[in-house]
Amino acid sequence: MKRFEYEILFFEVKKTKDFETMRRTLNDHGADGWEVISAEAGDYGYTTFLKRELDPNTASGAP
């Protein structure tokens, strides 16, 4: 059975909506195997939920 780990990232809303930091951070996580599974916009920013598959060959389950 596949096992996953999860990460939650929050991006604060600024007066000028500059999405470059968000894009760069998500691309960096994507390069490390993370996949965005959900994103929510709120009054104070954006919350993103990510997951990546754990390596089944590691004893502790951590990649």
CHARMM-style PDB file with segment names, atoms N, HN, CA, C and O in Angstrom:
ATOM      1  N   MET     1       0.843  -1.171   0.000  1.00  0.00      PROA
ATOM      2  CA  MET     1       0.000   0.000   0.000  1.00  0.00      PROA
ATOM      3  C   MET     1       0.899   1.249   0.000  1.00  0.00      PROA
ATOM      4  O   MET     1       1.898   1.303   0.717  1.00  0.00      PROA
ATOM      5  N   LYS     2       0.536   2.231  -0.799  1.00  0.00      PROA
ATOM      6  HN  LYS     2      -0.276   2.188  -1.381  1.00  0.00      PROA
ATOM      7  CA  LYS     2       1.286   3.478  -0.842  1.00  0.00      PROA
ATOM      8  C   LYS     2       1.073   4.269   0.442  1.00  0.00      PROA
ATOM      9  O   LYS     2      -0.020   4.289   1.010  1.00  0.00      PROA
ATOM     10  N   ARG     3       2.152   4.922   0.886  1.00  0.00      PROA
ATOM     11  HN  ARG     3       3.039   4.906   0.425  1.00  0.00      PROA
ATOM     12  CA  ARG     3       2.073   5.795   2.060  1.00  0.00      PROA
ATOM     13  C   ARG     3       2.545   7.180   1.649  1.00  0.00      PROA
ATOM     14  O   ARG     3       3.425   7.317   0.799  1.00  0.00      PROA
ATOM     15  N   PHE     4       1.964   8.197   2.249  1.00  0.00      PROA
ATOM     16  HN  PHE     4       1.249   8.086   2.940  1.00  0.00      PROA
ATOM     17  CA  PHE     4       2.273   9.571   1.892  1.00  0.00      PROA
ATOM     18  C   PHE     4       2.613  10.385   3.132  1.00  0.00      PROA
ATOM     19  O   PHE     4       2.217  10.045   4.246  1.00  0.00      PROA
ATOM     20  N   GLU     5       3.346  11.455   2.917  1.00  0.00      PROA
ATOM     21  HN  GLU     5       3.667  11.731   2.012  1.00  0.00      PROA
ATOM     22  CA  GLU     5       3.526  12.471   3.952  1.00  0.00      PROA
ATOM     23  C   GLU     5       2.910  13.751   3.409  1.00  0.00      PROA
ATOM     24  O   GLU     5       2.758  13.917   2.199  1.00  0.00      PROA
ATOM     25  N   TYR     6       2.559  14.648   4.315  1.00  0.00      PROA
ATOM     26  HN  TYR     6       2.683  14.512   5.298  1.00  0.00      PROA
ATOM     27  CA  TYR     6       1.827  15.848   3.928  1.00  0.00      PROA
ATOM     28  C   TYR     6       2.525  17.096   4.448  1.00  0.00      PROA
ATOM     29  O   TYR     6       3.218  17.060   5.466  1.00  0.00      PROA
ATOM     30  N   GLU     7       2.334  18.189   3.740  1.00  0.00      PROA
ATOM     31  HN  GLU     7       1.771  18.218   2.914  1.00  0.00      PROA
ATOM     32  CA  GLU     7       2.920  19.480   4.096  1.00  0.00      PROA
ATOM     33  C   GLU     7       1.854  20.552   3.884  1.00  0.00      PROA
ATOM     34  O   GLU     7       1.059  20.464   2.948  1.00  0.00      PROA
ATOM     35  N   ILE     8       1.839  21.544   4.736  1.00  0.00      PROA
ATOM     36  HN  ILE     8       2.485  21.616   5.497  1.00  0.00      PROA
ATOM     37  CA  ILE     8       0.915  22.670   4.594  1.00  0.00      PROA
ATOM     38  C   ILE     8       1.754  23.944   4.520  1.00  0.00      PROA
ATOM     39  O   ILE     8       2.596  24.196   5.383  1.00  0.00      PROA
ATOM     40  N   LEU     9       1.515  24.737   3.485  1.00  0.00      PROA
ATOM     41  HN  LEU     9       0.831  24.532   2.785  1.00  0.00      PROA
ATOM     42  CA  LEU     9       2.231  25.999   3.309  1.00  0.00      PROA
ATOM     43  C   LEU     9       1.234  27.148   3.323  1.00  0.00      PROA
ATOM     44  O   LEU     9       0.146  27.046   2.756  1.00  0.00      PROA
ATOM     45  N   PHE    10       1.613  28.242   3.974  1.00  0.00      PROA
ATOM     46  HN  PHE    10       2.497  28.325   4.435  1.00  0.00      PROA
ATOM     47  CA  PHE    10       0.769  29.438   4.008  1.00  0.00      PROA
ATOM     48  C   PHE    10       1.512  30.582   3.335  1.00  0.00      PROA
ATOM     49  O   PHE    10       2.689  30.819   3.606  1.00  0.00      PROA
ATOM     50  N   PHE    11       0.820  31.282   2.463  1.00  0.00      PROA
ATOM     51  HN  PHE    11      -0.137  31.090   2.242  1.00  0.00      PROA
ATOM     52  CA  PHE    11       1.379  32.435   1.768  1.00  0.00      PROA
ATOM     53  C   PHE    11       0.551  33.656   2.137  1.00  0.00      PROA
ATOM     54  O   PHE    11      -0.630  33.740   1.800  1.00  0.00      PROA
ATOM     55  N   GLU    12       1.175  34.601   2.832  1.00  0.00      PROA
ATOM     56  HN  GLU    12       2.134  34.532   3.106  1.00  0.00      PROA
ATOM     57  CA  GLU    12       0.479  35.803   3.300  1.00  0.00      PROA
ATOM     58  C   GLU    12       0.120  36.721   2.133  1.00  0.00      PROA
ATOM     59  O   GLU    12       0.891  36.879   1.186  1.00  0.00      PROA
ATOM     60  N   VAL    13      -1.059  37.318   2.223  1.00  0.00      PROA
ATOM     61  HN  VAL    13      -1.685  37.190   2.992  1.00  0.00      PROA
ATOM     62  CA  VAL    13      -1.501  38.276   1.211  1.00  0.00      PROA
ATOM     63  C   VAL    13      -0.820  39.616   1.492  1.00  0.00      PROA
ATOM     64  O   VAL    13      -0.802  40.091   2.628  1.00  0.00      PROA
ATOM     65  N   LYS    14      -0.274  40.200   0.465  1.00  0.00      PROA
ATOM     66  HN  LYS    14      -0.289  39.814  -0.458  1.00  0.00      PROA
ATOM     67  CA  LYS    14       0.343  41.530   0.575  1.00  0.00      PROA
ATOM     68  C   LYS    14      -0.526  42.528  -0.191  1.00  0.00      PROA
ATOM     69  O   LYS    14      -1.441  42.131  -0.913  1.00  0.00      PROA
ATOM     70  N   LYS    15      -0.243  43.807  -0.036  1.00  0.00      PROA
ATOM     71  HN  LYS    15       0.501  44.129   0.550  1.00  0.00      PROA
ATOM     72  CA  LYS    15      -1.022  44.826  -0.764  1.00  0.00      PROA
ATOM     73  C   LYS    15      -0.947  44.604  -2.268  1.00  0.00      PROA
ATOM     74  O   LYS    15      -1.962  44.652  -2.962  1.00  0.00      PROA
ATOM     75  N   THR    16       0.254  44.364  -2.761  1.00  0.00      PROA
ATOM     76  HN  THR    16       1.078  44.326  -2.197  1.00  0.00      PROA
ATOM     77  CA  THR    16       0.408  44.050  -4.187  1.00  0.00      PROA
ATOM     78  C   THR    16       0.512  42.538  -4.294  1.00  0.00      PROA
ATOM     79  O   THR    16       1.402  41.928  -3.701  1.00  0.00      PROA
ATOM     80  N   LYS    17      -0.367  41.952  -5.026  1.00  0.00      PROA
ATOM     81  HN  LYS    17      -1.090  42.447  -5.508  1.00  0.00      PROA
ATOM     82  CA  LYS    17      -0.389  40.491  -5.129  1.00  0.00      PROA
ATOM     83  C   LYS    17       0.750  40.033  -6.032  1.00  0.00      PROA
ATOM     84  O   LYS    17       0.629  40.015  -7.257  1.00  0.00      PROA
ATOM     85  N   ASP    18       1.851  39.667  -5.400  1.00  0.00      PROA
ATOM     86  HN  ASP    18       1.949  39.681  -4.405  1.00  0.00      PROA
ATOM     87  CA  ASP    18       3.014  39.162  -6.113  1.00  0.00      PROA
ATOM     88  C   ASP    18       3.044  37.651  -5.928  1.00  0.00      PROA
ATOM     89  O   ASP    18       3.353  37.156  -4.845  1.00  0.00      PROA
ATOM     90  N   PHE    19       2.727  36.936  -6.974  1.00  0.00      PROA
ATOM     91  HN  PHE    19       2.476  37.339  -7.854  1.00  0.00      PROA
ATOM     92  CA  PHE    19       2.659  35.482  -6.876  1.00  0.00      PROA
ATOM     93  C   PHE    19       3.995  34.813  -7.174  1.00  0.00      PROA
ATOM     94  O   PHE    19       4.082  33.585  -7.163  1.00  0.00      PROA
ATOM     95  N   GLU    20       5.035  35.594  -7.438  1.00  0.00      PROA
ATOM     96  HN  GLU    20       4.965  36.591  -7.446  1.00  0.00      PROA
ATOM     97  CA  GLU    20       6.335  35.005  -7.780  1.00  0.00      PROA
ATOM     98  C   GLU    20       6.902  34.188  -6.624  1.00  0.00      PROA
ATOM     99  O   GLU    20       7.431  33.100  -6.850  1.00  0.00      PROA
ATOM    100  N   THR    21       6.805  34.682  -5.396  1.00  0.00      PROA
ATOM    101  HN  THR    21       6.375  35.566  -5.213  1.00  0.00      PROA
ATOM    102  CA  THR    21       7.301  33.933  -4.240  1.00  0.00      PROA
ATOM    103  C   THR    21       6.540  32.626  -4.087  1.00  0.00      PROA
ATOM    104  O   THR    21       7.139  31.579  -3.840  1.00  0.00      PROA
ATOM    105  N   MET    22       5.241  32.685  -4.232  1.00  0.00      PROA
ATOM    106  HN  MET    22       4.754  33.535  -4.433  1.00  0.00      PROA
ATOM    107  CA  MET    22       4.408  31.479  -4.136  1.00  0.00      PROA
ATOM    108  C   MET    22       4.791  30.490  -5.236  1.00  0.00      PROA
ATOM    109  O   MET    22       4.969  29.301  -4.971  1.00  0.00      PROA
ATOM    110  N   ARG    23       4.917  30.975  -6.458  1.00  0.00      PROA
ATOM    111  HN  ARG    23       4.772  31.941  -6.674  1.00  0.00      PROA
ATOM    112  CA  ARG    23       5.275  30.122  -7.594  1.00  0.00      PROA
ATOM    113  C   ARG    23       6.642  29.473  -7.369  1.00  0.00      PROA
ATOM    114  O   ARG    23       6.805  28.272  -7.584  1.00  0.00      PROA
ATOM    115  N   ARG    24       7.618  30.266  -6.940  1.00  0.00      PROA
ATOM    116  HN  ARG    24       7.486  31.241  -6.765  1.00  0.00      PROA
ATOM    117  CA  ARG    24       8.969  29.750  -6.711  1.00  0.00      PROA
ATOM    118  C   ARG    24       8.972  28.678  -5.613  1.00  0.00      PROA
ATOM    119  O   ARG    24       9.596  27.629  -5.765  1.00  0.00      PROA
ATOM    120  N   THR    25       8.276  28.950  -4.518  1.00  0.00      PROA
ATOM    121  HN  THR    25       7.769  29.802  -4.395  1.00  0.00      PROA
ATOM    122  CA  THR    25       8.216  27.992  -3.407  1.00  0.00      PROA
ATOM    123  C   THR    25       7.553  26.690  -3.834  1.00  0.00      PROA
ATOM    124  O   THR    25       8.043  25.608  -3.512  1.00  0.00      PROA
ATOM    125  N   LEU    26       6.439  26.789  -4.559  1.00  0.00      PROA
ATOM    126  HN  LEU    26       6.041  27.668  -4.821  1.00  0.00      PROA
ATOM    127  CA  LEU    26       5.742  25.580  -5.010  1.00  0.00      PROA
ATOM    128  C   LEU    26       6.577  24.812  -6.026  1.00  0.00      PROA
ATOM    129  O   LEU    26       6.582  23.582  -6.003  1.00  0.00      PROA
ATOM    130  N   ASN    27       7.281  25.505  -6.914  1.00  0.00      PROA
ATOM    131  HN  ASN    27       7.277  26.505  -6.932  1.00  0.00      PROA
ATOM    132  CA  ASN    27       8.158  24.823  -7.868  1.00  0.00      PROA
ATOM    133  C   ASN    27       9.311  24.120  -7.157  1.00  0.00      PROA
ATOM    134  O   ASN    27       9.691  23.014  -7.543  1.00  0.00      PROA
ATOM    135  N   ASP    28       9.874  24.748  -6.123  1.00  0.00      PROA
ATOM    136  HN  ASP    28       9.566  25.646  -5.810  1.00  0.00      PROA
ATOM    137  CA  ASP    28      10.943  24.113  -5.345  1.00  0.00      PROA
ATOM    138  C   ASP    28      10.438  22.841  -4.669  1.00  0.00      PROA
ATOM    139  O   ASP    28      11.118  21.815  -4.678  1.00  0.00      PROA
ATOM    140  N   HSD    29       9.246  22.913  -4.084  1.00  0.00      PROA
ATOM    141  HN  HSD    29       8.694  23.747  -4.077  1.00  0.00      PROA
ATOM    142  CA  HSD    29       8.670  21.724  -3.455  1.00  0.00      PROA
ATOM    143  C   HSD    29       8.355  20.654  -4.505  1.00  0.00      PROA
ATOM    144  O   HSD    29       8.569  19.467  -4.262  1.00  0.00      PROA
ATOM    145  N   GLY    30       7.853  21.067  -5.660  1.00  0.00      PROA
ATOM    146  HN  GLY    30       7.680  22.032  -5.857  1.00  0.00      PROA
ATOM    147  CA  GLY    30       7.570  20.122  -6.736  1.00  0.00      PROA
ATOM    148  C   GLY    30       8.817  19.386  -7.186  1.00  0.00      PROA
ATOM    149  O   GLY    30       8.757  18.193  -7.486  1.00  0.00      PROA
ATOM    150  N   ALA    31       9.941  20.076  -7.238  1.00  0.00      PROA
ATOM    151  HN  ALA    31       9.989  21.044  -6.995  1.00  0.00      PROA
ATOM    152  CA  ALA    31      11.208  19.446  -7.618  1.00  0.00      PROA
ATOM    153  C   ALA    31      11.643  18.410  -6.590  1.00  0.00      PROA
ATOM    154  O   ALA    31      12.397  17.490  -6.909  1.00  0.00      PROA
ATOM    155  N   ASP    32      11.163  18.560  -5.351  1.00  0.00      PROA
ATOM    156  HN  ASP    32      10.551  19.307  -5.092  1.00  0.00      PROA
ATOM    157  CA  ASP    32      11.472  17.595  -4.293  1.00  0.00      PROA
ATOM    158  C   ASP    32      10.421  16.494  -4.179  1.00  0.00      PROA
ATOM    159  O   ASP    32      10.446  15.703  -3.236  1.00  0.00      PROA
ATOM    160  N   GLY    33       9.497  16.441  -5.138  1.00  0.00      PROA
ATOM    161  HN  GLY    33       9.476  17.083  -5.905  1.00  0.00      PROA
ATOM    162  CA  GLY    33       8.515  15.361  -5.161  1.00  0.00      PROA
ATOM    163  C   GLY    33       7.155  15.696  -4.573  1.00  0.00      PROA
ATOM    164  O   GLY    33       6.272  14.839  -4.538  1.00  0.00      PROA
ATOM    165  N   TRP    34       6.970  16.932  -4.109  1.00  0.00      PROA
ATOM    166  HN  TRP    34       7.688  17.628  -4.138  1.00  0.00      PROA
ATOM    167  CA  TRP    34       5.692  17.325  -3.528  1.00  0.00      PROA
ATOM    168  C   TRP    34       4.695  17.671  -4.620  1.00  0.00      PROA
ATOM    169  O   TRP    34       5.063  18.183  -5.677  1.00  0.00      PROA
ATOM    170  N   GLU    35       3.420  17.381  -4.348  1.00  0.00      PROA
ATOM    171  HN  GLU    35       3.121  16.965  -3.490  1.00  0.00      PROA
ATOM    172  CA  GLU    35       2.328  17.676  -5.274  1.00  0.00      PROA
ATOM    173  C   GLU    35       1.241  18.433  -4.520  1.00  0.00      PROA
ATOM    174  O   GLU    35       0.814  18.001  -3.449  1.00  0.00      PROA
ATOM    175  N   VAL    36       0.789  19.561  -5.070  1.00  0.00      PROA
ATOM    176  HN  VAL    36       1.135  19.912  -5.940  1.00  0.00      PROA
ATOM    177  CA  VAL    36      -0.308  20.314  -4.451  1.00  0.00      PROA
ATOM    178  C   VAL    36      -1.595  19.522  -4.650  1.00  0.00      PROA
ATOM    179  O   VAL    36      -1.943  19.158  -5.774  1.00  0.00      PROA
ATOM    180  N   ILE    37      -2.296  19.260  -3.554  1.00  0.00      PROA
ATOM    181  HN  ILE    37      -2.013  19.556  -2.641  1.00  0.00      PROA
ATOM    182  CA  ILE    37      -3.552  18.516  -3.656  1.00  0.00      PROA
ATOM    183  C   ILE    37      -4.762  19.408  -3.391  1.00  0.00      PROA
ATOM    184  O   ILE    37      -5.892  19.052  -3.725  1.00  0.00      PROA
ATOM    185  N   SER    38      -4.510  20.583  -2.781  1.00  0.00      PROA
ATOM    186  HN  SER    38      -3.592  20.873  -2.510  1.00  0.00      PROA
ATOM    187  CA  SER    38      -5.604  21.509  -2.523  1.00  0.00      PROA
ATOM    188  C   SER    38      -5.019  22.883  -2.207  1.00  0.00      PROA
ATOM    189  O   SER    38      -3.899  22.995  -1.709  1.00  0.00      PROA
ATOM    190  N   ALA    39      -5.788  23.916  -2.502  1.00  0.00      PROA
ATOM    191  HN  ALA    39      -6.698  23.825  -2.907  1.00  0.00      PROA
ATOM    192  CA  ALA    39      -5.387  25.283  -2.160  1.00  0.00      PROA
ATOM    193  C   ALA    39      -6.642  26.059  -1.787  1.00  0.00      PROA
ATOM    194  O   ALA    39      -7.699  25.892  -2.398  1.00  0.00      PROA
ATOM    195  N   GLU    40      -6.507  26.911  -0.774  1.00  0.00      PROA
ATOM    196  HN  GLU    40      -5.649  27.046  -0.278  1.00  0.00      PROA
ATOM    197  CA  GLU    40      -7.636  27.711  -0.320  1.00  0.00      PROA
ATOM    198  C   GLU    40      -7.204  29.160  -0.163  1.00  0.00      PROA
ATOM    199  O   GLU    40      -6.125  29.442   0.359  1.00  0.00      PROA
ATOM    200  N   ALA    41      -8.044  30.069  -0.613  1.00  0.00      PROA
ATOM    201  HN  ALA    41      -8.921  29.840  -1.037  1.00  0.00      PROA
ATOM    202  CA  ALA    41      -7.803  31.496  -0.419  1.00  0.00      PROA
ATOM    203  C   ALA    41      -8.610  31.956   0.787  1.00  0.00      PROA
ATOM    204  O   ALA    41      -9.798  31.655   0.908  1.00  0.00      PROA
ATOM    205  N   GLY    42      -7.955  32.683   1.669  1.00  0.00      PROA
ATOM    206  HN  GLY    42      -6.990  32.928   1.571  1.00  0.00      PROA
ATOM    207  CA  GLY    42      -8.632  33.220   2.841  1.00  0.00      PROA
ATOM    208  C   GLY    42      -8.417  34.717   2.933  1.00  0.00      PROA
ATOM    209  O   GLY    42      -7.825  35.325   2.040  1.00  0.00      PROA
ATOM    210  N   ASP    43      -8.898  35.310   4.014  1.00  0.00      PROA
ATOM    211  HN  ASP    43      -9.379  34.817   4.739  1.00  0.00      PROA
ATOM    212  CA  ASP    43      -8.777  36.754   4.201  1.00  0.00      PROA
ATOM    213  C   ASP    43      -7.324  37.211   4.337  1.00  0.00      PROA
ATOM    214  O   ASP    43      -6.987  38.332   3.955  1.00  0.00      PROA
ATOM    215  N   TYR    44      -6.471  36.352   4.876  1.00  0.00      PROA
ATOM    216  HN  TYR    44      -6.744  35.442   5.186  1.00  0.00      PROA
ATOM    217  CA  TYR    44      -5.097  36.751   5.177  1.00  0.00      PROA
ATOM    218  C   TYR    44      -4.057  36.106   4.274  1.00  0.00      PROA
ATOM    219  O   TYR    44      -2.869  36.407   4.390  1.00  0.00      PROA
ATOM    220  N   GLY    45      -4.486  35.222   3.376  1.00  0.00      PROA
ATOM    221  HN  GLY    45      -5.451  34.977   3.282  1.00  0.00      PROA
ATOM    222  CA  GLY    45      -3.513  34.592   2.497  1.00  0.00      PROA
ATOM    223  C   GLY    45      -4.040  33.323   1.862  1.00  0.00      PROA
ATOM    224  O   GLY    45      -5.239  33.044   1.857  1.00  0.00      PROA
ATOM    225  N   TYR    46      -3.103  32.572   1.330  1.00  0.00      PROA
ATOM    226  HN  TYR    46      -2.130  32.799   1.334  1.00  0.00      PROA
ATOM    227  CA  TYR    46      -3.417  31.326   0.629  1.00  0.00      PROA
ATOM    228  C   TYR    46      -2.789  30.164   1.386  1.00  0.00      PROA
ATOM    229  O   TYR    46      -1.616  30.218   1.754  1.00  0.00      PROA
ATOM    230  N   THR    47      -3.562  29.124   1.617  1.00  0.00      PROA
ATOM    231  HN  THR    47      -4.516  29.080   1.318  1.00  0.00      PROA
ATOM    232  CA  THR    47      -3.065  27.914   2.246  1.00  0.00      PROA
ATOM    233  C   THR    47      -3.044  26.819   1.197  1.00  0.00      PROA
ATOM    234  O   THR    47      -4.040  26.587   0.511  1.00  0.00      PROA
ATOM    235  N   THR    48      -1.908  26.146   1.072  1.00  0.00      PROA
ATOM    236  HN  THR    48      -1.099  26.334   1.629  1.00  0.00      PROA
ATOM    237  CA  THR    48      -1.795  25.043   0.118  1.00  0.00      PROA
ATOM    238  C   THR    48      -1.460  23.768   0.875  1.00  0.00      PROA
ATOM    239  O   THR    48      -0.708  23.782   1.849  1.00  0.00      PROA
ATOM    240  N   PHE    49      -2.027  22.679   0.413  1.00  0.00      PROA
ATOM    241  HN  PHE    49      -2.638  22.667  -0.379  1.00  0.00      PROA
ATOM    242  CA  PHE    49      -1.814  21.369   1.010  1.00  0.00      PROA
ATOM    243  C   PHE    49      -1.092  20.512  -0.022  1.00  0.00      PROA
ATOM    244  O   PHE    49      -1.523  20.407  -1.170  1.00  0.00      PROA
ATOM    245  N   LEU    50       0.012  19.902   0.399  1.00  0.00      PROA
ATOM    246  HN  LEU    50       0.363  19.988   1.332  1.00  0.00      PROA
ATOM    247  CA  LEU    50       0.834  19.114  -0.509  1.00  0.00      PROA
ATOM    248  C   LEU    50       1.013  17.704   0.037  1.00  0.00      PROA
ATOM    249  O   LEU    50       0.865  17.469   1.237  1.00  0.00      PROA
ATOM    250  N   LYS    51       1.335  16.763  -0.857  1.00  0.00      PROA
ATOM    251  HN  LYS    51       1.455  16.953  -1.831  1.00  0.00      PROA
ATOM    252  CA  LYS    51       1.652  15.405  -0.429  1.00  0.00      PROA
ATOM    253  C   LYS    51       2.767  14.871  -1.312  1.00  0.00      PROA
ATOM    254  O   LYS    51       2.964  15.327  -2.438  1.00  0.00      PROA
ATOM    255  N   ARG    52       3.493  13.893  -0.778  1.00  0.00      PROA
ATOM    256  HN  ARG    52       3.333  13.522   0.137  1.00  0.00      PROA
ATOM    257  CA  ARG    52       4.450  13.144  -1.583  1.00  0.00      PROA
ATOM    258  C   ARG    52       4.514  11.726  -1.040  1.00  0.00      PROA
ATOM    259  O   ARG    52       4.315  11.477   0.149  1.00  0.00      PROA
ATOM    260  N   GLU    53       4.794  10.819  -1.941  1.00  0.00      PROA
ATOM    261  HN  GLU    53       4.955  11.022  -2.907  1.00  0.00      PROA
ATOM    262  CA  GLU    53       4.828   9.406  -1.582  1.00  0.00      PROA
ATOM    263  C   GLU    53       6.086   9.107  -0.782  1.00  0.00      PROA
ATOM    264  O   GLU    53       7.173   9.587  -1.105  1.00  0.00      PROA
ATOM    265  N   LEU    54       5.925   8.309   0.264  1.00  0.00      PROA
ATOM    266  HN  LEU    54       5.042   7.919   0.527  1.00  0.00      PROA
ATOM    267  CA  LEU    54       7.062   7.865   1.061  1.00  0.00      PROA
ATOM    268  C   LEU    54       7.769   6.729   0.346  1.00  0.00      PROA
ATOM    269  O   LEU    54       7.143   5.945  -0.367  1.00  0.00      PROA
ATOM    270  N   ASP    55       9.062   6.646   0.536  1.00  0.00      PROA
ATOM    271  HN  ASP    55       9.571   7.283   1.115  1.00  0.00      PROA
ATOM    272  CA  ASP    55       9.856   5.564  -0.043  1.00  0.00      PROA
ATOM    273  C   ASP    55       9.549   4.278   0.724  1.00  0.00      PROA
ATOM    274  O   ASP    55       9.796   4.216   1.929  1.00  0.00      PROA
ATOM    275  N   PRO    56       9.015   3.243   0.054  1.00  0.00      PROA
ATOM    276  CA  PRO    56       8.655   2.002   0.753  1.00  0.00      PROA
ATOM    277  C   PRO    56       9.867   1.222   1.246  1.00  0.00      PROA
ATOM    278  O   PRO    56       9.716   0.296   2.043  1.00  0.00      PROA
ATOM    279  N   ASN    57      11.072   1.580   0.786  1.00  0.00      PROA
ATOM    280  HN  ASN    57      11.195   2.332   0.139  1.00  0.00      PROA
ATOM    281  CA  ASN    57      12.279   0.839   1.165  1.00  0.00      PROA
ATOM    282  C   ASN    57      12.976   1.387   2.397  1.00  0.00      PROA
ATOM    283  O   ASN    57      13.934   0.780   2.876  1.00  0.00      PROA
ATOM    284  N   THR    58      12.524   2.511   2.919  1.00  0.00      PROA
ATOM    285  HN  THR    58      11.746   3.003   2.530  1.00  0.00      PROA
ATOM    286  CA  THR    58      13.160   3.046   4.119  1.00  0.00      PROA
ATOM    287  C   THR    58      12.456   2.503   5.351  1.00  0.00      PROA
ATOM    288  O   THR    58      11.229   2.429   5.402  1.00  0.00      PROA
ATOM    289  N   ALA    59      13.245   2.128   6.333  1.00  0.00      PROA
ATOM    290  HN  ALA    59      14.243   2.188   6.292  1.00  0.00      PROA
ATOM    291  CA  ALA    59      12.696   1.504   7.539  1.00  0.00      PROA
ATOM    292  C   ALA    59      11.778   2.457   8.298  1.00  0.00      PROA
ATOM    293  O   ALA    59      10.732   2.039   8.794  1.00  0.00      PROA
ATOM    294  N   SER    60      12.154   3.730   8.393  1.00  0.00      PROA
ATOM    295  HN  SER    60      13.004   4.069   7.990  1.00  0.00      PROA
ATOM    296  CA  SER    60      11.355   4.672   9.175  1.00  0.00      PROA
ATOM    297  C   SER    60      10.167   5.213   8.402  1.00  0.00      PROA
ATOM    298  O   SER    60       9.259   5.807   8.984  1.00  0.00      PROA
ATOM    299  N   GLY    61      10.172   5.009   7.088  1.00  0.00      PROA
ATOM    300  HN  GLY    61      10.910   4.527   6.615  1.00  0.00      PROA
ATOM    301  CA  GLY    61       9.099   5.527   6.260  1.00  0.00      PROA
ATOM    302  C   GLY    61       9.357   6.928   5.769  1.00  0.00      PROA
ATOM    303  O   GLY    61       8.612   7.434   4.930  1.00  0.00      PROA
ATOM    304  N   ALA    62      10.404   7.573   6.276  1.00  0.00      PROA
ATOM    305  HN  ALA    62      11.009   7.162   6.957  1.00  0.00      PROA
ATOM    306  CA  ALA    62      10.738   8.925   5.816  1.00  0.00      PROA
ATOM    307  C   ALA    62      11.623   8.843   4.584  1.00  0.00      PROA
ATOM    308  O   ALA    62      12.506   7.990   4.508  1.00  0.00      PROA
ATOM    309  N   PRO    63      11.393   9.723   3.620  1.00  0.00      PROA
ATOM    310  CA  PRO    63      12.206   9.699   2.393  1.00  0.00      PROA
ATOM    311  C   PRO    63      13.620  10.188   2.622  1.00  0.00      PROA
ATOM    312  OT1 PRO    63      14.419  10.226   1.686  1.00  0.00      PROA
TER     313      PRO     63
END
